[in-house]
Amino acid sequence: MKKFTFLLLSSILILHYYYAGATKVDCTVEIDSETFMIDGATINPGDVVCLLSGNKDYILFKDIQGTESQPITIINKGGAVIINTDHFYGVKFDNCKHIIFSGGGEVGLQYGIQIQRVGNGAGMSIDNLSTNVEIEFIEISYTFIGGIYAKTEPYQGDCNNLVTRDNFTMYNLKIHDCYLHDIADEGMYIGSSKYTGQTVYQCNDTVVLPHVIEGVEVYNNIVENTGWDGIQVSSAPVDCSVYNNLVRFDSYAEEYGQMSGMLIGGGSNCDCYNNKIFDGKGDGIDIFGLGTMKIYNNLIVRAGRTYEPG
């Protein structure tokens, strides 16, 4: 009886793993592989936007806005969506809200959206007042700079309308079950690293406080071969957690001040636990946050093993 129970549980776990990255897709809107810019003019809260399989140069999502009770799901259909580009980004979210961006649309395909190469920029950018965004089952590789950037810069082209802490807050960012590898800079750059003040050189060197993020979850990701920090979270003072991630071979570029498996930056209050960090050239975990977070049950192996300053 015990043997039968063990086999049954094992079968359930295998089936769960196999189907974990797959969702039955009922599309409201279908986007063909030739369309690169998708705006919110014909997309409504609760819609399911299906990216049909095929090769794309890049994707820009602009002004796509769901609601808390009716988020907009963007998901692959019919196979993998593959991006290989010399553009400045692979995928960009511009003024988007309440979005679920998923590569889980095909049974047996773990990463249904694959940003395979970005020749002149980042893999993904979540910016220009975007908020309430969830990213899942995405593969990002061979980027010119970072893998994922999630923040809005103060300067958006108008010195009279700077985006600052008193007029914008990003909420509820989730990044999970993604695979990032062979990234030139940070694997993930979440929130501003200039919590105590940022100089806007375009506006007579005005110093402002950049926005914060309330609600960050980064979990179940694999991050490998990053030139700089593996995962960096800053300016996240409320409801932040980084857990169950695997980081390997971080900081290969040996850039001073940018060398860690994980970095909890200024202005952050992030619990950091159950992570595994192997064979990086940088520190295992750097903590510069607010000081009330919980850091526990992390496994750090051979940090800085091959780093030889000078």
N, C-alpha and C positions, 0 to 999 in steps of 0.2 A: 504493500500500500504506500509506504514512504517513497519507494522508487517511482511508482506511478505518479505520485503527487509532484515529485521533483521534475520528472519529464514533462508533465503538464505545465508547470510553472515556467520551465525553460522554453517550451514552445510558445507560450504567451509572450514572454520577453522577446523572443526572436521576431514574432509577428509584429509586436509593438515597434521594434527597431526598424523593421522593413517598411512599415507604413507611416512612421513618424513624420517623414518629410513629404507626405502625399496628401492632397486634399481633393475631394470631388469638386470639380470646377463647373459652376453654373454662371455663365458670363452674362453681364448686362451690356458690356461694351467690349468689342474685340479690336485690337490694334495690330495691324499687319507689320511685317518685318521692315517695310520701307518707311514707316513713320517714325521720326526721331523726336518731334516735339509734341507733347500731349498737354493741352490746357484744360481748364475746368469748365469751359463754356457749356459743354454738353454732358458733363458728368455730375451726378447728383449724390447726396449722402446715401450711403448704403449700397451703392453700385459695386459690382465686381468687374474690374477692368482686366481683361485677359490680354497678355502679350503673347501673340502667336509665335511659335518656335521659329528660329532662324537667326541669321547674323545681322547685327546692327552696328552702326558706327558709334553711336552714343544715344542716350535718352535724356530728355529734359522734361520733367513734370513741373508745370507752372500753374499756380492758382487752383490746385485741386484740393477741395476742402470738404471733408466730411464733418460729422458731429460726434460728440462723445458716445451717444447711443447708436449712431449709424456711421461707423467709420467706412472709408472707402478702401477696398481690398484691391491691390494690384498684384497679379499672379501670372506665372507662365502657363501656357496651355499647348499641348501637343508635342512636348519635348523641351529641349533646352533653348533658352534665349542667350546668345553668345555675343559679347561685345569685345571687339578688338580694334583699337582706335589710336590715332595720333592727336586726338582732340585734347582739351584741357580737363576733361572729366569723362568718366564712363557713364555715371548716372548722377543727375542733379535734381534735388527737390527745392523749388523756388516758391516761397510763400504757400506752402502746403500744410494742411492741418488734418489730424485724425486719419492717418494713413497706415495701412498694413501692407508692407512690401515683401512679398513672399516668393521664394523659389521652390515652393512645395507643391506645385501643381501636377506633378506626374509621378505615379507609383513607381518606386524603384530608382528614381533619380534624386539623389540626395541634395544636390545644388542645381536647381532648375534655372537659375539666372547666374551666368558666369561672366564676370568682367575679367577677361583673360589678359588684357594688356591695355595700359593707358600711357601713351608715349610722351605726353606733355603736361600731365597733371595728376589728380587724385582719382582713386577708384570711385568713390562716392562722396557727394557733398550734400549735407542737409542744412540749408542756410536760408538767408533772406526771409526771416520771420517764420520759418517752418517750425512746427511744434507738434507734439503728440504723434510721434512716428515710431512704428515698430518695424524692424528689419529682421528677416529670418531666412535661413536656407539659401544664402548667397555666397558665392565664391568670388574672391577678388585677388588678383595676382599681377605681378610685373608692372607696378605703377611707378611713374616718374617721381612722385612725392608720396603722400600718405595714402593709406588704404581707405579709411572712412574719416571724414571731417563732419562734426556735428556742432555748429555754432553759427551765430550771425555776427559778422563784423560790425563795429559801430558805424563805419562810413559806408553808405550805400549810394554814393554819388551826390549827396546833398548835405552840405554843412549845417543847414537849418533844421534838418530832421535826422540827427544822429540816433542810432539805436543804442540805448543805454539802459542801465539797471532800473531806472525809475519809469521807463515806458515800455519795456518788453521783458517777459519771462518765458523761457522755453519750458514746457512741461512734458513729463512722461515719455522719455526716450527709452526704447528697448532695443537691444541688439543681441540676438541669441542664435545659436546653432548655425553660425557662419564659419567659413574657412578662408582665412587671409594668409597669403604667403608670398614671399619674394617681393616685399614692399620696400621702397627706397628710404622712406622716413618712418614716422609712427605708423604702427598697424591701425590703431584707432586714436584719433585726437578729438576728445569729447569735452566741450566747454572751453572757455577762455583760460589760458594760463596766466593772464594778467589781471587777476582778481582785484588787486589793490589799486589798479589804475592803468589805463592804456593811452598812449599818446596818438592822436589822430593827426598825422603830419600833413594831410591834405587840407586841414582846417586850422591853419596858423598854430600848429602844435598844441591844439586843445587836448587837455587830459580829461578823460571820462572814465566812469566805471562800467565795464562791459556787463552784459546780462548774465544771469545765473540760470541754472537748470534745476527745477524741482521735480524729482522723480526720475532716477536713472537706474536701469537694470542692464547689466552686461554679463551674460552667462552662457555656458555650454559652447563657447567658441574655441576654435583652434587658430592660433596665430604663430606663424613660423617665418624665420628668415627676414627679420625687419632690420633696416639700417639703423633706426633709432629705437625709441621705446616701443615695447610690444603693445601695451594698452595704457593710455593716459586719460585720466578723468580729472578735470579741474572745474572750479566754480559750480560745484554741485552740493549745496549745503543741506538739502532736505531729501530724505527718502532715496538714498543712493546705495547700491550694492553691486559688487563685482565678485562673481563666484562661479565655481565649476568650470573655469577656463584652463586651457592648456597653452602655454607659451614656450616656444623652443627657438634657440639660436637668435636671440635678440641682439641689437646694437652692433651688428657686424661692421658698420661704417666708423665706429670708434669716434663719434662726434661728442666732444666734451659737453656735459650737461644734458645729454640726450641718451643716456645709457641705463636702461632698466628693463626688466621684464614687465613690471607694472609700476605706474606712477600715480599716486593719489595727490593731486596738485592743490595749490592754494585755494582757499575758500570752500573746500570739499569736506563733507562729513559722510564718508562711504565705508560701510562694512565690507571687508575684503576677506573672503574665506573659501576654503576647499579648492584653491587654485594650485596648479602644478606648473613650475617654471624650471626648464632644463637648459643647461649648456649655453647660456647667454654670455656675451662679453661684458654686460653691464651688471648692476646690482640686481638682486632678486626683486625686491619691492622697495620703492622710495615713497616716503610718507611726508607730505608737506601740508596736510589738511588742517582742519579746525581742532582736532585733538580729542573729540569725543567718540570716535568711531571704534569699531571692534575689528581687530586683525587676528585671525586664528585659523588653525588647521590648514595652512598652506605648506606645500612641499617645494622646497627650493634646492636644486641639485647642480653643483658645479658652476655657480655663478662666477663670472669673471675669469673663467679658467684659462682662456687664451689671450686675455687682454694684457699687454705689456706697455704701459705708458712710456713714451720717449723712445 
